């Protein structure tokens, strides 16, 4: 039965999951610890895992945090001997807390337990450090120390380096989306750091196996762990599992490299096709939406022009509103259609109680709702709306129905 120990993040762990059904074991797993934190000095605080039993989060999260605080992460990994060590260095992208020479990686369990950690470990006295605040010499020292300890316990033939990075785009159903620009800038900056550290780590672990991420990898909004630039679509984990399968066959070095590169190219082409398909699908939807909105706007303009020229029902309705001293509320007044109706009502001297940018009643304040109740007519100036807008005995008339030359019930 083949066994693995793992230093790394959930992407590496999830690559092994499909192999577990075939008898592969994960003996020890230490995750989410920056190398800077891993090799920093012990602090004033020492916390036992039993002390964290009422902390929020899973047992794995609590254990990883406990080991990080106590500087026990690597000792835990080598406590049981495994056939392979799978390692990635993605935790280097994370911010840290520092007091003196004691660092702790800011992970999810730190965030959700911050009040308790302030009380139990004095974390409120720590300062926040960004990975980009660490100079190259210190990063090199930490990566070299990690490499040394790995090689003291595993031969290169037992070490698997997994190189992967933040995705800048994600899948949302059948469309492809970019993360927000500010977030993307951060992800790119993190990727640059990780790539630099990967180069040094791979050089130090000369002769190790390397699983390198294909290009065109996408995150997936439907990933069970939620939307995140490292929560990929499922095909990536299948790629990783197949790469591990090749490594476990213990092929000659050159043959293994060829097979791993062939596999990477196959999946890269597959991911490229998926990207192109989703891009095309997204653009098609965008074009359809633009066509939909353009058509509605054109129809509105045509109906309005026809009515004004022939003095149709809309013109007569404006005249009757003025004669009957009707009071009007207009929703979505900032669009062209809204501006037209506002000017038309004012031209005929019709009292407008409220002009709102809101699309529907639920977005209005209590005072604005009260004005709606005082109004004789509420108009939705959204020419794209296809459903009547109703809310607690209030109902807005669609502007498209006002413009069209036909009878409007109640008007």
Order of alpha helices (4+ residues) and beta strands (2+ residues): beta-alpha-beta-alpha-alpha-alpha-beta-beta-beta-alpha-alpha-beta-alpha-beta-beta-beta-alpha-beta-beta-alpha-alpha-alpha-beta-alpha-beta-alpha-beta-beta-beta-alpha
